């Protein structure tokens, strides 16, 4: 199965995140999606109190799996969220013109910039995670085979 359309390269992500013609709210959502386990619907539903910048966490409510969960965020994502939230004590995290950003806007903006689906960010992250966990097992198996081979 061809999954090339589901993979986003680091260059594509970095270019999208660096494009200052794109509103910060969009770039910050893309950053969060590319570096965490947060889903698109969960991201756009975040409110300011759900973001714990000091602990580099976001609290997700009513997730796809049900319940409330915490997801760690990177320093880069925390920096963008700090800039985006500013001194606001409440309200939606991701806003454009004082209204909550919609999933469709996030997806359309990403497709316009990269030509790929915003869901490719999640697929790419999962594929990388799978490769990074598979590689140590492969190396260990190869080492076992070398020690078991007759001299």
SVG drawing of the C-alpha trace seen along z (x, -y; Angstrom):
<svg xmlns="http://www.w3.org/2000/svg" viewBox="-16 -40 51 64">
<polyline fill="none" stroke="black" stroke-width="0.4" points="0.0,0.0 1.4,-3.4 1.5,-5.6 3.7,-8.4 0.8,-10.8 0.5,-10.1 4.1,-11.1 5.2,-14.6 8.9,-15.3 10.7,-17.3 11.4,-19.9 7.7,-20.2 6.8,-20.6 9.6,-23.0 8.7,-25.1 5.0,-25.2 5.9,-26.2 8.3,-28.9 5.9,-30.5 5.1,-33.8 2.3,-34.5 0.3,-31.8 -1.4,-32.9 0.3,-31.9 -2.8,-30.0 -2.6,-27.7 1.2,-27.2 0.8,-26.5 -1.8,-23.8 0.4,-22.2 3.3,-22.3 1.2,-20.6 0.0,-17.9 3.4,-17.2 5.1,-16.8 2.5,-15.2 -0.3,-12.6 -3.0,-15.2 -5.6,-14.7 -7.0,-17.6 -10.4,-17.7 -8.7,-17.7 -6.3,-20.5 -9.0,-22.9 -11.1,-22.2 -8.3,-23.3 -9.1,-26.2 -6.4,-28.3 -6.8,-26.6 -6.1,-23.3 -2.5,-24.4 0.0,-24.0 3.0,-25.7 5.2,-25.4 4.8,-21.6 4.7,-21.5 1.4,-19.7 -2.0,-20.0 -5.1,-18.5 -7.4,-16.9 -11.1,-16.5 -13.7,-14.3 -11.1,-12.5 -11.9,-10.0 -11.0,-7.2 -13.2,-8.8 -12.1,-10.5 -9.5,-13.2 -5.8,-12.8 -2.6,-14.8 -0.2,-15.0 3.3,-16.3 4.4,-19.1 7.8,-20.1 9.6,-23.3 9.0,-24.6 5.3,-24.0 5.2,-25.6 7.0,-28.6 4.4,-29.0 1.5,-28.5 3.0,-31.1 3.1,-33.6 -0.4,-32.7 -2.1,-32.7 -0.3,-35.8 -1.9,-37.1 -5.4,-35.6 -6.7,-33.8 -9.5,-32.0 -11.1,-31.3 -10.0,-29.1 -6.3,-28.6 -6.4,-28.7 -8.2,-31.7 -8.4,-33.8 -10.2,-37.1 -11.3,-36.4 -13.1,-33.1 -12.2,-29.5 -10.3,-28.0 -12.2,-25.2 -10.8,-21.8 -11.6,-22.6 -9.5,-25.8 -6.5,-23.9 -6.8,-21.2 -7.3,-23.5 -4.4,-25.7 -2.0,-22.7 -3.1,-21.3 -2.6,-24.7 0.9,-25.0 2.1,-21.4 -0.3,-19.8 -0.9,-17.1 -3.6,-16.2 -3.1,-17.5 -3.7,-14.0 -0.4,-13.1 1.3,-14.7 -0.2,-12.0 0.5,-9.2 4.1,-10.4 4.7,-10.6 3.2,-7.1 5.4,-5.7 8.5,-7.2 7.6,-5.9 7.1,-2.4 10.5,-2.6 12.3,-3.7 10.9,-0.9 11.4,1.7 15.0,0.9 16.4,1.9 14.6,5.2 16.2,5.7 19.7,4.8 19.2,7.2 18.1,10.0 21.0,9.5 23.4,9.6 21.8,12.8 22.2,14.3 25.9,13.3 26.7,14.9 24.7,18.1 26.5,18.5 29.2,21.2 32.7,20.0"/>
</svg>
